Amino acid sequence: MTKQNKNNGKLIVFSAPSGSGKTTIVRHLLKQEILNLEFSISATSREKRGEEIDGKDYYFLSIEAFKNKIKKDEFLEWEEVYRDNFYGTLKTEVERIWKLGKHVIFDIDVSGGLRIKRKFPEETLAVFVKPPSIDELKIRLKKRKTETPGKINMRIAKASAELATAPLFDVVIENDNLDKALKEAETLVDAFVNPKKKEA
C-alpha cells in the first residue's frame, strides 16, 4: 500500500473503550450520504459471536492465517488485544474503499487508531469516544449480556489504560448524551471530508 495520493479518500478513526458507544456513532455516520463513507471491515482471529457474518462484520481468520498475514506485512495495523485474540486492518480493505471513491471510517481499538494516525497524519481524523465514567461503562457492558463477568472485568481494566490515551487523539467526544454525541460527530466529520464547504 503506497502513501496516499490526492485521489484517495480520507481516513476517519473512531476509537474508545469497549461500551463507550463508538459503534453506534459509526453506524449513524455511515447512513449520512453527504459524508461518502465506507466501513473498514477489520480482520480478527476470534470466534464469531451471535449473528455475525464473515466479510460483513469482520474477516474471520484462524490464528495461523492471521499470523501468516502479519509475516507477509499485509496489515496497515494489527494488535494482539488479548492472548491469541488478534485484530487488524488489512491494507487491501483500505485500497478497496479508496477504489470506490469513498472515505474510510474505522471502528477500532485505541492502539490501532493511533497507529493509523501516525502512518497518515494529514489524512486521518482520529476521534476518541469517552464514556461518562468507568461505572457507566460497566453498566453498559453488563446490559449487552454478550460476555462473562471475567471478560467484562478485563475490559474495564483495559478501559482505564485506554482513557489515558485520549489526549493523543485529534478530538474527544464525550458520550453522556447520545443525540448530542451523534450531532457532534457528524459536524466534525463533515468539516473534515468536505473542507471546501466550510470555506464557502
Secondary structure as GFF3:
##gff-version 3
##sequence-region A 1 200
A	DSSP	beta_strand	11	15	.	.	.	ID=ss1
A	DSSP	alpha_helix	22	30	.	.	.	ID=ss2
A	DSSP	three_ten_helix	33	35	.	.	.	ID=ss3
A	DSSP	beta_strand	37	39	.	.	.	ID=ss4
A	DSSP	beta_strand	43	44	.	.	.	ID=ss5
A	DSSP	beta_strand	59	60	.	.	.	ID=ss6
A	DSSP	alpha_helix	63	71	.	.	.	ID=ss7
A	DSSP	beta_strand	75	82	.	.	.	ID=ss8
A	DSSP	beta_strand	85	90	.	.	.	ID=ss9
A	DSSP	alpha_helix	91	99	.	.	.	ID=ss10
A	DSSP	beta_strand	103	107	.	.	.	ID=ss11
A	DSSP	alpha_helix	110	119	.	.	.	ID=ss12
A	DSSP	beta_strand	124	130	.	.	.	ID=ss13
A	DSSP	alpha_helix	134	144	.	.	.	ID=ss14
A	DSSP	alpha_helix	149	163	.	.	.	ID=ss15
A	DSSP	three_ten_helix	166	168	.	.	.	ID=ss16
A	DSSP	beta_strand	171	174	.	.	.	ID=ss17
A	DSSP	alpha_helix	178	193	.	.	.	ID=ss18
A	DSSP	alpha_helix	195	199	.	.	.	ID=ss19
###
